[in-house]
Amino acid sequence: MARSLTEAAITGFGLAGAALADTYVGEDDALIRARTRAARAGIRAVGPGGGACLRLLAAALGAKAVAEIGTGAGVSGVYLLRGMRPDGVLTTVDPEPDRQQLARAAYAEAGFAANRFRVIPGRALEVLPRLADGQYDLVFCDGDAAESREYLAESLRLLRPGGMVCFEGVFQEGRLADPGLRDPQTHAVRELVRVVRESDALLPALLPVSDGLLCAVRR
Protein backbone atom coordinates (compact mmCIF):
# COMPACT_ATOMS: atom_id res chain seq x y z
CA MET A 1 0.00 0.00 0.00
CA ALA A 2 1.32 3.47 -0.88
CA ARG A 3 2.50 5.45 2.13
CA SER A 4 1.08 8.89 2.93
CA LEU A 5 3.08 12.07 2.46
CA THR A 6 3.65 12.24 6.21
CA GLU A 7 5.13 8.72 6.20
CA ALA A 8 7.29 9.18 3.11
CA ALA A 9 8.57 12.74 2.87
CA ILE A 10 9.41 14.07 -0.56
CA THR A 11 13.19 14.38 -0.75
CA GLY A 12 15.43 16.56 -2.87
CA PHE A 13 16.70 15.11 -6.12
CA GLY A 14 19.94 17.07 -6.06
CA LEU A 15 21.11 20.27 -7.69
CA ALA A 16 23.28 18.40 -10.19
CA GLY A 17 20.35 16.36 -11.47
CA ALA A 18 18.13 19.43 -11.76
CA ALA A 19 20.83 21.32 -13.61
CA LEU A 20 21.30 18.45 -16.05
CA ALA A 21 17.56 18.28 -16.74
CA ASP A 22 17.48 22.02 -17.41
CA THR A 23 20.43 21.97 -19.82
CA TYR A 24 19.75 18.68 -21.59
CA VAL A 25 17.48 20.30 -24.17
CA GLY A 26 18.68 23.77 -25.13
CA GLU A 27 16.45 26.80 -25.64
CA ASP A 28 16.45 28.84 -28.84
CA ASP A 29 16.36 32.63 -29.18
CA ALA A 30 12.54 32.82 -29.05
CA LEU A 31 12.40 30.99 -25.71
CA ILE A 32 15.36 32.90 -24.29
CA ARG A 33 13.70 36.22 -25.14
CA ALA A 34 10.40 35.05 -23.63
CA ARG A 35 12.18 33.90 -20.47
CA THR A 36 14.05 37.22 -20.25
CA ARG A 37 10.81 39.18 -20.51
CA ALA A 38 9.28 36.97 -17.82
CA ALA A 39 12.19 37.67 -15.47
CA ARG A 40 11.98 41.42 -16.08
CA ALA A 41 8.26 41.36 -15.32
CA GLY A 42 8.75 39.28 -12.16
CA ILE A 43 6.92 36.29 -13.64
CA ARG A 44 8.09 32.82 -12.64
CA ALA A 45 8.31 30.71 -15.80
CA VAL A 46 8.51 26.93 -16.07
CA GLY A 47 12.13 25.78 -16.18
CA PRO A 48 13.71 24.36 -19.34
CA GLY A 49 13.45 20.80 -18.01
CA GLY A 50 9.78 21.21 -17.19
CA GLY A 51 9.14 22.88 -20.53
CA ALA A 52 10.81 20.07 -22.42
CA CYS A 53 8.68 17.59 -20.48
CA LEU A 54 5.49 19.47 -21.41
CA ARG A 55 6.52 19.44 -25.06
CA LEU A 56 7.20 15.72 -24.85
CA LEU A 57 3.84 14.98 -23.22
CA ALA A 58 1.92 17.08 -25.74
CA ALA A 59 3.66 15.23 -28.57
CA ALA A 60 3.07 11.81 -27.00
CA LEU A 61 -0.63 12.60 -26.65
CA GLY A 62 -0.85 13.87 -30.21
CA ALA A 63 -2.50 16.86 -28.58
CA LYS A 64 -4.82 18.95 -30.74
CA ALA A 65 -6.55 20.88 -27.95
CA VAL A 66 -4.64 22.08 -24.86
CA ALA A 67 -5.90 24.35 -22.08
CA GLU A 68 -3.45 26.34 -19.98
CA ILE A 69 -4.25 27.99 -16.65
CA GLY A 70 -1.78 30.82 -16.12
CA THR A 71 -0.41 32.27 -19.35
CA GLY A 72 2.62 33.90 -17.77
CA ALA A 73 4.95 35.36 -20.40
CA GLY A 74 4.33 32.55 -22.86
CA VAL A 75 7.29 30.26 -22.09
CA SER A 76 5.17 27.21 -21.25
CA GLY A 77 2.82 28.00 -24.14
CA VAL A 78 5.66 27.90 -26.65
CA TYR A 79 6.77 24.51 -25.33
CA LEU A 80 3.21 23.17 -25.48
CA LEU A 81 2.62 24.47 -29.00
CA ARG A 82 5.87 22.90 -30.18
CA GLY A 83 4.70 19.51 -28.96
CA MET A 84 1.14 19.74 -30.28
CA ARG A 85 -0.11 18.70 -33.69
CA PRO A 86 0.40 21.27 -36.47
CA ASP A 87 -3.33 22.00 -36.44
CA GLY A 88 -3.56 22.12 -32.65
CA VAL A 89 -4.90 25.10 -30.71
CA LEU A 90 -3.71 26.28 -27.31
CA THR A 91 -6.34 27.94 -25.11
CA THR A 92 -4.63 29.96 -22.39
CA VAL A 93 -6.32 31.79 -19.52
CA ASP A 94 -4.86 34.57 -17.36
CA PRO A 95 -6.35 37.53 -15.46
CA GLU A 96 -3.47 39.87 -16.36
CA PRO A 97 -3.71 41.53 -19.81
CA ASP A 98 -0.05 42.60 -19.67
CA ARG A 99 1.04 38.99 -19.34
CA GLN A 100 -1.10 37.97 -22.25
CA GLN A 101 0.56 40.60 -24.42
CA LEU A 102 3.95 39.17 -23.50
CA ALA A 103 2.70 35.69 -24.40
CA ARG A 104 1.36 36.82 -27.76
CA ALA A 105 4.79 38.25 -28.56
CA ALA A 106 6.44 34.96 -27.53
CA TYR A 107 4.13 32.88 -29.70
CA ALA A 108 4.67 35.13 -32.70
CA GLU A 109 8.46 35.11 -32.29
CA ALA A 110 8.36 31.33 -32.08
CA GLY A 111 6.63 31.28 -35.48
CA PHE A 112 3.05 30.41 -34.50
CA ALA A 113 0.18 31.94 -36.44
CA ALA A 114 -2.62 33.67 -34.55
CA ASN A 115 -5.03 30.79 -35.27
CA ARG A 116 -2.84 28.40 -33.23
CA PHE A 117 -3.80 29.99 -29.91
CA ARG A 118 -6.62 31.80 -28.20
CA VAL A 119 -5.92 34.02 -25.23
CA ILE A 120 -8.81 34.46 -22.81
CA PRO A 121 -8.61 37.16 -20.12
CA GLY A 122 -10.16 36.47 -16.74
CA ARG A 123 -9.88 34.40 -13.59
CA ALA A 124 -9.51 30.71 -14.35
CA LEU A 125 -12.43 29.59 -12.19
CA GLU A 126 -14.71 32.01 -14.05
CA VAL A 127 -13.44 31.12 -17.55
CA LEU A 128 -13.00 27.33 -17.33
CA PRO A 129 -16.72 26.54 -16.83
CA ARG A 130 -17.33 28.07 -20.27
CA LEU A 131 -15.00 25.58 -22.00
CA ALA A 132 -16.44 22.42 -23.54
CA ASP A 133 -16.60 19.13 -21.64
CA GLY A 134 -14.31 16.28 -22.70
CA GLN A 135 -12.69 18.14 -25.58
CA TYR A 136 -9.11 18.63 -24.35
CA ASP A 137 -6.10 16.35 -24.61
CA LEU A 138 -4.01 18.16 -22.00
CA VAL A 139 -4.66 20.73 -19.28
CA PHE A 140 -1.63 22.52 -17.85
CA CYS A 141 -2.14 24.30 -14.53
CA ASP A 142 0.25 27.04 -13.43
CA GLY A 143 -2.12 29.47 -11.74
CA ASP A 144 -3.00 30.26 -8.14
CA ALA A 145 -1.75 27.33 -6.07
CA ALA A 146 -4.48 27.93 -3.49
CA GLU A 147 -7.06 27.03 -6.16
CA SER A 148 -5.35 23.78 -7.21
CA ARG A 149 -8.18 21.48 -6.10
CA GLU A 150 -10.69 23.53 -8.07
CA TYR A 151 -8.43 23.44 -11.13
CA LEU A 152 -8.29 19.65 -10.83
CA ALA A 153 -12.07 19.35 -10.79
CA GLU A 154 -12.40 21.55 -13.87
CA SER A 155 -9.59 19.69 -15.63
CA LEU A 156 -11.28 16.33 -15.16
CA ARG A 157 -14.40 17.76 -16.77
CA LEU A 158 -12.46 19.23 -19.69
CA LEU A 159 -10.29 16.19 -20.45
CA ARG A 160 -11.15 13.38 -22.81
CA PRO A 161 -10.55 9.84 -21.49
CA GLY A 162 -6.82 9.24 -21.81
CA GLY A 163 -6.13 12.97 -21.55
CA MET A 164 -3.64 14.39 -19.08
CA VAL A 165 -3.57 17.10 -16.43
CA CYS A 166 -0.27 18.63 -15.26
CA PHE A 167 0.44 20.96 -12.34
CA GLU A 168 3.67 22.97 -12.24
CA GLY A 169 5.42 24.12 -9.08
CA VAL A 170 4.12 21.46 -6.69
CA PHE A 171 7.41 21.27 -4.76
CA GLN A 172 6.71 24.91 -3.76
CA GLU A 173 10.46 25.64 -3.66
CA GLY A 174 10.89 23.02 -0.94
CA ARG A 175 7.87 23.99 1.16
CA LEU A 176 5.83 20.91 0.24
CA ALA A 177 8.19 18.58 2.09
CA ASP A 178 8.46 20.76 5.21
CA PRO A 179 5.85 19.48 7.71
CA GLY A 180 6.24 22.65 9.76
CA LEU A 181 4.73 24.79 7.02
CA ARG A 182 0.93 24.89 7.12
CA ASP A 183 0.07 28.06 5.26
CA PRO A 184 -3.06 27.88 3.05
CA GLN A 185 -1.14 27.69 -0.23
CA THR A 186 1.17 24.87 0.87
CA HIS A 187 -1.75 23.01 2.43
CA ALA A 188 -3.74 23.30 -0.80
CA VAL A 189 -0.88 21.83 -2.84
CA ARG A 190 -0.38 19.00 -0.32
CA GLU A 191 -4.06 18.17 -0.61
CA LEU A 192 -3.81 18.26 -4.41
CA VAL A 193 -0.90 15.81 -4.41
CA ARG A 194 -2.79 13.49 -2.06
CA VAL A 195 -6.08 13.62 -3.95
CA VAL A 196 -4.40 13.00 -7.33
CA ARG A 197 -2.47 10.04 -5.96
CA GLU A 198 -5.52 8.47 -4.30
CA SER A 199 -8.02 9.04 -7.12
CA ASP A 200 -9.27 5.93 -8.92
CA ALA A 201 -9.94 8.14 -11.95
CA LEU A 202 -6.29 9.11 -12.41
CA LEU A 203 -2.95 7.46 -13.14
CA PRO A 204 -0.40 9.85 -11.57
CA ALA A 205 3.32 10.58 -11.49
CA LEU A 206 5.29 13.30 -9.70
CA LEU A 207 8.20 14.35 -11.89
CA PRO A 208 11.30 16.06 -10.42
CA VAL A 209 11.69 18.71 -13.13
CA SER A 210 11.58 22.48 -12.67
CA ASP A 211 9.83 23.01 -9.31
CA GLY A 212 7.96 19.71 -9.49
CA LEU A 213 5.57 18.63 -12.23
CA LEU A 214 2.58 16.58 -11.09
CA CYS A 215 0.98 14.75 -14.02
CA ALA A 216 -1.95 12.37 -14.20
CA VAL A 217 -3.80 10.59 -17.00
CA ARG A 218 -7.58 10.50 -16.82
CA ARG A 219 -8.57 6.85 -17.03
C-alpha positions as MATLAB code, in Angstrom:
seq = 'MARSLTEAAITGFGLAGAALADTYVGEDDALIRARTRAARAGIRAVGPGGGACLRLLAAALGAKAVAEIGTGAGVSGVYLLRGMRPDGVLTTVDPEPDRQQLARAAYAEAGFAANRFRVIPGRALEVLPRLADGQYDLVFCDGDAAESREYLAESLRLLRPGGMVCFEGVFQEGRLADPGLRDPQTHAVRELVRVVRESDALLPALLPVSDGLLCAVRR';
ca = [
       0.000    0.000    0.000;
       1.316    3.473   -0.876;
       2.497    5.451    2.132;
       1.083    8.888    2.932;
       3.080   12.075    2.459;
       3.651   12.237    6.209;
       5.132    8.724    6.199;
       7.293    9.184    3.110;
       8.567   12.735    2.872;
       9.412   14.069   -0.563;
      13.188   14.377   -0.751;
      15.434   16.559   -2.873;
      16.696   15.113   -6.119;
      19.942   17.075   -6.059;
      21.111   20.266   -7.694;
      23.276   18.404  -10.190;
      20.345   16.363  -11.472;
      18.134   19.429  -11.755;
      20.834   21.318  -13.614;
      21.302   18.446  -16.048;
      17.556   18.280  -16.744;
      17.481   22.023  -17.412;
      20.433   21.967  -19.816;
      19.750   18.675  -21.587;
      17.479   20.305  -24.168;
      18.681   23.765  -25.127;
      16.452   26.801  -25.638;
      16.453   28.841  -28.837;
      16.357   32.633  -29.180;
      12.543   32.818  -29.049;
      12.398   30.991  -25.707;
      15.361   32.895  -24.286;
      13.702   36.215  -25.137;
      10.405   35.050  -23.631;
      12.185   33.902  -20.474;
      14.049   37.216  -20.246;
      10.809   39.183  -20.511;
       9.282   36.967  -17.816;
      12.190   37.673  -15.470;
      11.985   41.420  -16.078;
       8.255   41.358  -15.318;
       8.746   39.284  -12.164;
       6.923   36.286  -13.637;
       8.095   32.817  -12.642;
       8.315   30.714  -15.801;
       8.512   26.930  -16.068;
      12.133   25.778  -16.182;
      13.713   24.360  -19.341;
      13.455   20.801  -18.009;
       9.785   21.214  -17.191;
       9.137   22.881  -20.529;
      10.812   20.069  -22.419;
       8.682   17.594  -20.477;
       5.494   19.475  -21.414;
       6.520   19.445  -25.056;
       7.205   15.716  -24.854;
       3.843   14.977  -23.218;
       1.919   17.082  -25.743;
       3.656   15.226  -28.573;
       3.070   11.809  -26.999;
      -0.632   12.600  -26.650;
      -0.854   13.868  -30.212;
      -2.500   16.863  -28.583;
      -4.822   18.948  -30.736;
      -6.546   20.885  -27.948;
      -4.643   22.077  -24.861;
      -5.897   24.352  -22.078;
      -3.447   26.341  -19.978;
      -4.249   27.989  -16.645;
      -1.780   30.816  -16.122;
      -0.412   32.273  -19.348;
       2.621   33.901  -17.769;
       4.954   35.361  -20.395;
       4.335   32.545  -22.862;
       7.289   30.260  -22.087;
       5.171   27.209  -21.253;
       2.822   28.002  -24.136;
       5.662   27.900  -26.651;
       6.770   24.514  -25.331;
       3.215   23.167  -25.477;
       2.621   24.471  -29.003;
       5.873   22.905  -30.182;
       4.696   19.512  -28.963;
       1.141   19.743  -30.283;
      -0.113   18.704  -33.691;
       0.404   21.272  -36.472;
      -3.330   21.999  -36.444;
      -3.557   22.118  -32.654;
      -4.898   25.102  -30.713;
      -3.707   26.278  -27.311;
      -6.344   27.945  -25.110;
      -4.628   29.958  -22.390;
      -6.316   31.793  -19.516;
      -4.860   34.575  -17.361;
      -6.349   37.529  -15.460;
      -3.472   39.874  -16.355;
      -3.714   41.530  -19.812;
      -0.049   42.604  -19.672;
       1.042   38.995  -19.343;
      -1.104   37.972  -22.254;
       0.559   40.605  -24.415;
       3.952   39.169  -23.499;
       2.695   35.694  -24.398;
       1.362   36.820  -27.761;
       4.795   38.247  -28.563;
       6.439   34.963  -27.529;
       4.133   32.877  -29.700;
       4.671   35.134  -32.703;
       8.463   35.113  -32.289;
       8.363   31.325  -32.084;
       6.626   31.284  -35.476;
       3.052   30.411  -34.495;
       0.182   31.940  -36.443;
      -2.622   33.667  -34.546;
      -5.025   30.788  -35.269;
      -2.839   28.403  -33.228;
      -3.797   29.987  -29.909;
      -6.622   31.801  -28.198;
      -5.921   34.016  -25.231;
      -8.808   34.460  -22.806;
      -8.605   37.163  -20.116;
     -10.158   36.466  -16.742;
      -9.884   34.395  -13.586;
      -9.507   30.708  -14.354;
     -12.433   29.594  -12.192;
     -14.709   32.008  -14.052;
     -13.442   31.118  -17.549;
     -13.001   27.333  -17.329;
     -16.721   26.540  -16.830;
     -17.327   28.068  -20.270;
     -15.003   25.580  -22.002;
     -16.440   22.416  -23.538;
     -16.602   19.125  -21.638;
     -14.305   16.282  -22.699;
     -12.685   18.138  -25.580;
      -9.114   18.632  -24.347;
      -6.105   16.349  -24.607;
      -4.012   18.159  -21.999;
      -4.659   20.728  -19.285;
      -1.627   22.517  -17.849;
      -2.143   24.302  -14.531;
       0.246   27.041  -13.433;
      -2.122   29.468  -11.742;
      -3.003   30.263   -8.136;
      -1.746   27.331   -6.068;
      -4.477   27.927   -3.495;
      -7.060   27.034   -6.165;
      -5.351   23.783   -7.205;
      -8.177   21.484   -6.099;
     -10.694   23.531   -8.068;
      -8.426   23.437  -11.131;
      -8.286   19.655  -10.831;
     -12.073   19.352  -10.791;
     -12.399   21.551  -13.871;
      -9.594   19.692  -15.626;
     -11.283   16.330  -15.156;
     -14.399   17.758  -16.770;
     -12.462   19.231  -19.691;
     -10.294   16.192  -20.454;
     -11.151   13.378  -22.809;
     -10.554    9.837  -21.487;
      -6.823    9.243  -21.809;
      -6.126   12.973  -21.554;
      -3.645   14.389  -19.077;
      -3.567   17.103  -16.434;
      -0.267   18.630  -15.263;
       0.440   20.962  -12.335;
       3.667   22.966  -12.238;
       5.416   24.124   -9.079;
       4.123   21.464   -6.694;
       7.409   21.275   -4.761;
       6.706   24.907   -3.762;
      10.456   25.639   -3.663;
      10.885   23.019   -0.941;
       7.866   23.991    1.165;
       5.832   20.911    0.242;
       8.195   18.578    2.090;
       8.456   20.760    5.213;
       5.853   19.478    7.705;
       6.241   22.645    9.765;
       4.734   24.793    7.015;
       0.933   24.890    7.117;
       0.069   28.064    5.264;
      -3.063   27.875    3.047;
      -1.140   27.688   -0.228;
       1.169   24.875    0.868;
      -1.752   23.013    2.431;
      -3.736   23.302   -0.804;
      -0.884   21.829   -2.837;
      -0.382   19.001   -0.317;
      -4.064   18.167   -0.613;
      -3.813   18.263   -4.411;
      -0.904   15.813   -4.408;
      -2.788   13.492   -2.055;
      -6.078   13.617   -3.952;
      -4.404   13.000   -7.328;
      -2.471   10.040   -5.956;
      -5.521    8.471   -4.297;
      -8.021    9.038   -7.121;
      -9.267    5.931   -8.916;
      -9.942    8.136  -11.950;
      -6.286    9.105  -12.406;
      -2.947    7.463  -13.143;
      -0.398    9.854  -11.574;
       3.324   10.581  -11.490;
       5.294   13.299   -9.697;
       8.198   14.353  -11.895;
      11.298   16.057  -10.421;
      11.690   18.706  -13.128;
      11.583   22.478  -12.672;
       9.830   23.010   -9.310;
       7.956   19.713   -9.490;
       5.574   18.629  -12.235;
       2.581   16.577  -11.092;
       0.982   14.751  -14.024;
      -1.954   12.372  -14.202;
      -3.804   10.587  -16.999;
      -7.577   10.504  -16.824;
      -8.575    6.845  -17.027;
];
